[in-house]
Amino acid sequence: MTVVVNGKTVETDKNGYMVNLDDWNEEVAKVIAEQEGIAMTPEHWDMVNFLRDEYVNNAGSQPNTRNIIKAMQDKWPGKKVDNSYLYKLFPRDPSKQGGRIAGLPESRRKGGY
């Protein structure tokens, strides 16, 4: 599978996850998000950037939903961040769908919470 962004072809696997992490940029993320039916807001970007940072700077860590909630509570003080809130942002699973948009490989861990 592929995603075409500004005339450049970005290869993805059969589940839509990018094959090469270095091909990711915000334009690629926007196209993938659009394919997923998501209009990116600042909160979406906060989460995508958190997931990328964790993966790139923390030995390939792909946080589960519980850890994402904790991180986003710190990022969004005053908001009630819980499981349902993250699922409103990423209805097909915050860690997996968010990771797909963040250009990360498919997570092999089980469970999301």
C-alpha positions, 0 to 999 in steps of 0.5 A: 500500500502507499500514500501519495503526498505532494507527488511523493509516494510513501510506502505503508504496510497492509494495515496502513502503517508507514514502512519507513519512519523517516518518510513522515512529516506533517503533510503525510500525517494530514493525508493519513488522518484524512484517510482515517476520517480525522480532522487534525486539531491542536489536541490531535497534534499534541498526541501525535507529537507525544507518540513520535517523541516517545518512539524516537527518543525512548527506545521505540516506546509505544505507550498504551492508552493509560500512559497516553491519558497520563501524559495528556493530562499533564499537557492539557491541564484543566481538561478531563482527559480519560479513555472516552475523551481520547477515543473521541479524538481517535475513535479506532484506538488512540494508541494504534490510530494515533500511531498510524498517523504519527508514522510509527510501525504497528504496535505488537503489544496487546490491549490498549488500557 
